[in-house]
C-alpha cells in the first residue's frame, strides 16, 4: 500500500516501489542497520551485501534483500530489513523527500547448505556443525590447513580467513582483506555465509553438460575455542544455458553440478519447483501459460513461449533502429540430498532477455481535410517509451514547446498499457510543405522528426514522420496579354501554387539581371508578374510576314523551381506594322531591320547583306540584323515621279559558296519632291530673325531611372523613391507625341520644391535657361542620348543626373 509494498519470498524480501508515485524521480537507496545508521547503496555494495535493485516499466522498481544480507536483523528464523529511499526531481538530490520502509519475513527451516544465484551476486550459506578433531580435518585438506593454521592461531576467535582455489594457485585472504576485495562474509550462531559478486576476480567459468557455470571454489576458516573450523563455501551458478528456437525460450540447468557435489557418491531429488518473479507456479498454472517443466535424469529444462504471460516486452534500440525484446524473470528451486552434504537447496533467479527484434512502426494519416487539419498517429509503442523532442525544419523543440510551432501532441493509451502519439497541425502552418500535383490538386507534406527515449535504459531513437495529404484547393496562375506599338506585354496573376515557379522564355531563365541585359521589363509585386518585351528582341518569335503586318509571338513557361518541370505555358501574339522595321530619316539615312522567321533554322543573320555585298549589318542578334546606310550608297536605286522620289534596296542572304541569294527582302523609302511655283511678291523690309512661340498639343513624360544605363525606370508602386544624401537620381524627359523627327526637345528651367506643389516655397533651381545651376555644390550632369531599340528619336529625349539633397534652414531640416 502507498508508494511502497513488501512481500516475503522464501529467503528473500522484496520491496516494490510504485512506478506512478516515483515516476520521473531521481532515487537514492540506503539500508538502515540495527544502530539506525543509513548506508547508501551503490552497485558494488549491493552485490557484496546481498541486495538487488531492478527497474522495469511494467513492475516499477524492485528492491530485494537476502535473509542474511549485511544489515538484516535475524532472530529465531525471522529476518528484518529496513530501507531508506530519497526521491528528488533533480539529479543533485536537492529538496529530496525521504521514505522509510521496514519489513520482516519468516524463513525456515534452513537446509544444511543453501545456494542463491541472484542477478548481481552468488551466495552460499552453510550450517555450522560440531567440529571434528583437527587431525581428521588436516587429512581432508592438508594444503589449506598449512596456509591458514599460523594466522588462525594468532587471531581472535571472530577473525576469518578464506582460501580460494584457482587452477594455478591457492590464495588466502583474511576477512578484512576479503571484505576490501568486495566479498561478503558473515556468521551467525548456526551458519557461515560467503557472498561473491558475479563480476569478482575469483570467478571461474566451468562447463558442465555444455552449460557454462560461474564457480568459486573456496574454504572458509575460523578459530572456535581451542579448535580451528574449516567450512566448504564453494558456490556455482549457471551463466548461460538459454536457447531461442521457434519462438520458444529453452532454459537448461544441469542437476548435479560437480563443483557442488565433490566427494558425494549418491544423489536423490527432493524438490523441483519453478516460477516467475519469485512466485512458484503449480503444474496447472504452468499448463495454462503453456510453460513446460521437464525434470530429466541429469538436467532440469524450462520451455517458455516468447510472449507468454508472466513476461513482458521492452523497447530496445540497435544501431538507431527501433525494436523489442521479450523479458521474463524466471526462478528455479532444486533441492537434493547427497551422501556428503545431506540436503542442498539451490535457488536460481534468471532474468532472460530474447535477442533484439526490429519493429515496424505504423504511421497513420487520418487528416480531416474539411477542417484543414493534418492528424497523424505514430505508434503503437510499449509503455517504456516517451516522446521528448520534435525537430521541425531543422529546429529541435521539446514536446512542451511544440504548440509554439503550431503542433498539438496528444498521447493515447490502450488497455494493454501500450500507447501512441497523435500529431495535429494546420495545413496552413509554415512548416507544412505545399506542392502542386495536377489540375486542382495540391500536396501538403508533413515532415517532422520525433525523438524518443526509453525508460529506464535511457536509449534514444528517432522516427521521421513524412506524410502527405492531397487537397483540391489549387489555384493556377492565369495571364492576359496585349501589345502596344513597340512591345509585347504579359501580365500573370499568381495562384496559390506558383510561389516557387520560375519564368522561362524558351530555355532561358528570365531573372531581373537577365531582363535588364536585354532591356526587358520584369516586375513582381507579389500578386502579379508583369513582363514587357520589345517587338525587336532576341526572344520574340516571328511567325508570319505580310504587307498587312508581321506576326510576333512571345512564349513564356513557368517551371518548377526545384525539378524544372514545365508547369504552365502562356503566350501572346500580335501583328506589328512592317514600318516598324524601317526608318527613312530626313537626312537621307535609312535604318532597316531584317528578321529571321520561325522555321528558317539555317539562316545566319550575320551573313545578311544589301545589294552591295560590302554593306553588312551594324547590329546582329540571333533573330535580327540592322543596317544603317545612306540612300546614295550600298547599291540603292532611286526613281522619280511627279511628287515623290523612291529609294529601293534589298536585304539578301547567300549561303557560303553560293552567288545566288536564297532570301530577299525588298524595302522602299519615299520622299516628297519639293515643287517650285512662280508668284508675284512685293519686297518689304524683313524683321530680324527670331523664334516665334507656337502652340499645339504635346505629350511629355518625366521618369526617374534606377541606374545610369537608363534601362529600368521606377514604377508607380515604388514611389516615393528613398535615397541617401548625395546619391544620384537619373531623370529622363521624353516627348511622346507628336512623333515628328523635325522636332527637338529642349529643357529651359527645372526646379525642386519641398512639396508636390510646383509653386510652393522654398525652391531650388536645377536647370536655368537649359544649363546647370552654377551655384550648386554638385552640379547637374547631362547624359547623351543615342539611338537604340527603345529610342527611335534621340532628339526627343533629355537625360540628366542630380545629386540627392534636402532643404534646410540654418541647421534645421525642413520637411513638408
PyMOL commands that set and color helices and strands:
alter all, ss='L'
color gray80, all
select helices_A, chain A and resi 43-49+134-140+142-154+175-180+283-288+369-371+399-405+512-517+578-581+605-607+716-718+794-796
alter helices_A, ss='H'
color red, helices_A
select strands_A, chain A and resi 4-9+12-17+26-32+38-40+51-56+60-66+73-75+78-88+97-106+113-117+121-127+160-165+170-174+184-187+191-197+204-208+211-224+227-232+235-238+242-245+248-254+267-276+279-280+292-295+299-305+312-318+321-338+342-353+357-358+363-365+373-381+385-392+395-398+407-413+419-426+433-438+441-454+460-471+478-483+487-493+501-505+508-509+521-524+528-534+541-546+549-560+566-576+582-584+589-595+608-609+619-620+624-630+637-640+644-653+663-672+699-705+728-737+750-753+763-768+771-772+781-783+797-803+808-809+812-813
alter strands_A, ss='S'
color yellow, strands_A
deselect
rebuild
show_as cartoon
